[in-house]
């Protein structure tokens, strides 16, 4: 199901990230819309230790995600996107999260994995909870973008 991301996979992100709002939800403020190959190359060059993955179901790519080893030693899942619209709502997001968790455990021998989520992204929160993440109601940080405020919460998975 998981395959390491290569530069050839950028065409998938280009196809899946269809609006500025979706890019903000998916990637925060690290990229500008429309996302370009050069932005991704620059990002990967800036963070060579981060791991990027594309998920497949029956040889069809459907999701992108990243594993970041934080300074604390705890891995964090980030930039998770079930990009293929026809495959959303079919439980594949949860399978993808489970694959990223297994990969995090394999790479880092960790007891926990974290991720950050907007409180407005109810579908993602429910997906992460079904995968076993615990939602923290306390606001972890606030993102302000174009005069809008986004409350960001941490979720934690315990092996």
C-alpha positions in Angstrom: 0.0 0.0 0.0 2.8 2.5 0.8 5.5 3.6 -1.6 8.1 6.2 -1.0 7.3 9.5 -2.8 9.5 10.3 -5.9 9.6 13.4 -8.0 7.5 11.5 -10.6 4.7 11.5 -8.1 4.4 15.3 -8.1 1.8 15.1 -10.9 -0.5 13.4 -8.4 -0.3 16.3 -5.9 -0.7 18.7 -8.8 -3.9 16.9 -9.8 -5.2 16.5 -6.2 -4.6 19.9 -4.7 -7.2 21.9 -6.7 -7.6 25.0 -4.6 -5.8 27.4 -2.3 -8.0 26.4 0.6 -7.3 22.7 0.1 -3.6 23.4 -0.1 -3.7 25.3 3.2 -5.6 22.5 4.9 -3.2 19.9 3.5 0.1 21.7 3.8 -0.3 24.7 6.0 1.6 27.8 4.9 4.7 26.0 3.6 3.5 26.1 0.0 1.6 28.6 -2.2 -1.1 27.8 -4.7 -0.7 26.5 -7.2 1.9 24.1 -5.8 4.8 23.7 -8.1 7.5 21.1 -8.5 10.1 23.6 -7.5 8.3 24.3 -4.2 8.3 20.6 -3.4 12.0 20.2 -4.3 12.9 23.2 -2.1 10.8 21.8 0.8 12.4 18.3 0.4 15.9 19.9 0.2 15.2 21.9 3.4 14.1 18.7 5.3 16.0 15.8 3.8 15.3 13.7 6.9 11.5 13.7 6.4 9.8 10.7 4.8 7.2 11.1 2.1 4.8 8.4 0.9 2.1 7.8 -1.6 -0.6 5.2 -0.9 -2.0 2.8 -3.4 -5.1 0.7 -3.6 -5.2 -1.9 -6.4 -2.3 -0.1 -8.1 -4.3 3.2 -8.0 -2.6 6.1 -6.1 -5.0 7.8 -3.7 -3.1 9.5 -0.9 0.0 11.4 0.2 1.5 11.7 3.6 4.7 12.6 5.5 6.4 11.3 8.6 8.5 13.9 10.5 10.8 12.8 13.3 10.4 15.7 15.8 13.2 16.9 18.1 11.5 15.1 21.0 12.1 11.8 19.1 8.4 11.3 18.6 7.3 10.9 14.9 4.6 13.1 13.6 2.3 12.4 10.7 1.8 15.4 8.5 0.5 16.6 5.1 -2.0 13.8 4.9 -4.2 14.0 1.9 -6.6 11.4 0.4 -6.4 13.1 -2.9 -8.4 10.9 -5.2 -11.9 12.2 -4.8 -13.6 9.0 -6.0 -11.8 7.0 -3.3 -12.7 9.3 -0.4 -15.2 8.0 2.2 -14.4 4.3 1.6 -12.2 3.7 4.6 -8.9 4.1 2.7 -7.8 7.1 4.7 -7.8 4.9 7.9 -5.9 2.1 6.1 -3.4 4.8 5.0 -3.0 6.1 8.5 -2.5 2.6 9.8 0.2 2.0 7.2 2.0 5.3 8.2 1.8 4.2 11.9 3.4 0.9 11.1 6.1 2.6 9.1 6.7 5.0 12.0 7.0 2.1 14.4 9.4 0.3 12.0 11.6 3.3 11.4 11.7 4.8 14.9 10.8 2.0 17.4 8.4 4.5 19.0 5.6 4.1 21.5 3.7 7.2 20.3 2.9 9.1 17.1 1.5 12.6 16.9 -0.3 14.7 14.4 -1.9 18.1 14.2 -5.4 18.8 12.9 -7.7 21.8 12.5 -10.7 21.6 14.8 -12.9 22.4 11.7 -11.7 19.2 9.9 -14.2 16.9 11.4 -13.9 14.2 8.8 -10.1 14.0 9.4 -10.6 14.0 13.2 -13.1 11.1 12.9 -10.8 9.2 10.6 -7.8 9.6 13.0 -10.0 8.6 16.0 -11.1 5.4 14.2 -7.4 4.7 13.5 -6.8 4.9 17.3 -5.6 8.5 17.8 -6.7 10.4 20.9 -7.9 14.0 20.3 -6.7 16.7 22.7 -9.4 19.4 23.1 -6.8 21.9 24.2 -5.7 24.3 21.4 -2.1 23.4 20.5 -1.5 26.5 18.3 -3.5 29.0 16.3 -2.8 29.6 12.6 -4.0 33.0 11.2 -4.1 33.1 7.5 -5.9 35.8 5.4 -7.6 37.2 8.5 -9.0 33.8 9.4 -8.2 31.9 12.6 -7.6 28.2 12.6 -7.4 26.3 15.9 -4.9 23.5 15.7 -5.2 20.5 18.0 -2.7 17.6 18.7 -3.8 14.0 18.4 -1.7 11.2 19.8 -1.5 7.5 19.0 -0.3 5.1 21.6 1.1 1.7 20.5 
